[in-house]
């Protein structure tokens, strides 16, 4: 990717270009990722007329008008030092993301802890115990700020004075669910908050389409992490998107032992057959991940 490093990267210029590419009709993360796979260049270079499909100057101007009103965040671009190369191991990698907080946390030993929104009391207790021990062993906890297991994982890590990365499925300046507004702001101020959701596309697309950003962020969470732990999930849980992503990316996938004891679900055994690891304690996990990197 020598082209990317030949000149200094302008985050603002690349943000406008990337958002313009996203804003094209019928564009998706898959089609966008395929464009960058064919042309290993910066977003601003991909806007060349012969490469950019139907992107127009009018579209770019609409995007830029919206982005001028957005403040309070930073941008990481593929090819610049803030962007972790392991994100490119996702099936459909993002070329740019928005963040608030300490980007240096991406260099730490990260592990995702995820699970059901409608979790049980046992699931909450298991999450607290697991995260408490992982924090004590030096791991940065990554989760998605959804209700349920995600929220318990992040709150526990914060309470235990650990390091936290929250990855959201809305633009960086939105709050979903609204119940986690205070937690999201705390993570952005004292830890790291990440979003890959484009401002412009999100503002103009139908509500039903916006749900796609949540499984997409799960793939990003997996790529950022050394491993993913599923505490509790149903057979139809969106959490399983991250389970599939972890295996596809060559990451460790850990499934808490209690999941296998639930007669109402079949997914734990299916993923175990594909290489997922059944665990009971944080020690089981850290024994397979190795030593924690110091930040």
Secondary structure as the mmCIF struct_conf table of DSSP 4:
data_model
#
loop_
_struct_conf.conf_type_id
_struct_conf.id
_struct_conf.beg_label_comp_id
_struct_conf.beg_label_asym_id
_struct_conf.beg_label_seq_id
_struct_conf.end_label_comp_id
_struct_conf.end_label_asym_id
_struct_conf.end_label_seq_id
HELX_RH_AL_P HELX_RH_AL_P1 UNK A 2 UNK A 6
BEND BEND1 UNK A 7 UNK A 7
HELX_RH_AL_P HELX_RH_AL_P2 UNK A 11 UNK A 22
TURN_TY1_P TURN_TY1_P1 UNK A 23 UNK A 23
BEND BEND2 UNK A 24 UNK A 24
TURN_TY1_P TURN_TY1_P2 UNK A 25 UNK A 26
HELX_RH_AL_P HELX_RH_AL_P3 UNK A 29 UNK A 38
BEND BEND3 UNK A 39 UNK A 39
BEND BEND4 UNK A 41 UNK A 41
HELX_RH_AL_P HELX_RH_AL_P4 UNK A 43 UNK A 46
TURN_TY1_P TURN_TY1_P3 UNK A 47 UNK A 47
BEND BEND5 UNK A 48 UNK A 48
TURN_TY1_P TURN_TY1_P4 UNK A 49 UNK A 51
BEND BEND6 UNK A 52 UNK A 52
TURN_TY1_P TURN_TY1_P5 UNK A 53 UNK A 54
HELX_RH_AL_P HELX_RH_AL_P5 UNK A 57 UNK A 67
TURN_TY1_P TURN_TY1_P6 UNK A 68 UNK A 69
BEND BEND7 UNK A 72 UNK A 72
STRN STRN1 UNK A 74 UNK A 77
TURN_TY1_P TURN_TY1_P7 UNK A 78 UNK A 79
BEND BEND8 UNK A 80 UNK A 80
TURN_TY1_P TURN_TY1_P8 UNK A 81 UNK A 82
BEND BEND9 UNK A 83 UNK A 83
HELX_RH_3T_P HELX_RH_3T_P1 UNK A 85 UNK A 89
BEND BEND10 UNK A 90 UNK A 90
TURN_TY1_P TURN_TY1_P9 UNK A 91 UNK A 92
BEND BEND11 UNK A 95 UNK A 95
STRN STRN2 UNK A 96 UNK A 101
HELX_RH_3T_P HELX_RH_3T_P2 UNK A 103 UNK A 107
BEND BEND12 UNK A 108 UNK A 108
STRN STRN3 UNK A 110 UNK A 114
BEND BEND13 UNK A 117 UNK A 118
HELX_RH_AL_P HELX_RH_AL_P6 UNK A 121 UNK A 136
TURN_TY1_P TURN_TY1_P10 UNK A 137 UNK A 138
HELX_LH_PP_P HELX_LH_PP_P1 UNK A 139 UNK A 139
STRN STRN4 UNK A 140 UNK A 143
TURN_TY1_P TURN_TY1_P11 UNK A 147 UNK A 148
HELX_RH_AL_P HELX_RH_AL_P7 UNK A 149 UNK A 159
TURN_TY1_P TURN_TY1_P12 UNK A 160 UNK A 161
STRN STRN5 UNK A 163 UNK A 168
BEND BEND14 UNK A 169 UNK A 170
TURN_TY1_P TURN_TY1_P13 UNK A 172 UNK A 173
BEND BEND15 UNK A 176 UNK A 177
HELX_RH_3T_P HELX_RH_3T_P3 UNK A 178 UNK A 180
HELX_RH_AL_P HELX_RH_AL_P8 UNK A 181 UNK A 190
BEND BEND16 UNK A 191 UNK A 191
STRN STRN6 UNK A 192 UNK A 195
HELX_RH_AL_P HELX_RH_AL_P9 UNK A 199 UNK A 204
BEND BEND17 UNK A 205 UNK A 205
HELX_RH_3T_P HELX_RH_3T_P4 UNK A 207 UNK A 211
HELX_RH_AL_P HELX_RH_AL_P10 UNK A 212 UNK A 224
BEND BEND18 UNK A 225 UNK A 226
STRN STRN7 UNK A 227 UNK A 230
TURN_TY1_P TURN_TY1_P14 UNK A 235 UNK A 236
TURN_TY1_P TURN_TY1_P15 UNK A 238 UNK A 238
HELX_RH_AL_P HELX_RH_AL_P11 UNK A 239 UNK A 249
TURN_TY1_P TURN_TY1_P16 UNK A 250 UNK A 250
STRN STRN8 UNK A 252 UNK A 256
HELX_RH_AL_P HELX_RH_AL_P12 UNK A 257 UNK A 260
TURN_TY1_P TURN_TY1_P17 UNK A 261 UNK A 261
TURN_TY1_P TURN_TY1_P18 UNK A 263 UNK A 264
HELX_RH_AL_P HELX_RH_AL_P13 UNK A 267 UNK A 273
TURN_TY1_P TURN_TY1_P19 UNK A 274 UNK A 275
STRN STRN9 UNK A 277 UNK A 279
BEND BEND19 UNK A 280 UNK A 281
HELX_RH_AL_P HELX_RH_AL_P14 UNK A 282 UNK A 289
HELX_LH_PP_P HELX_LH_PP_P2 UNK A 291 UNK A 294
#
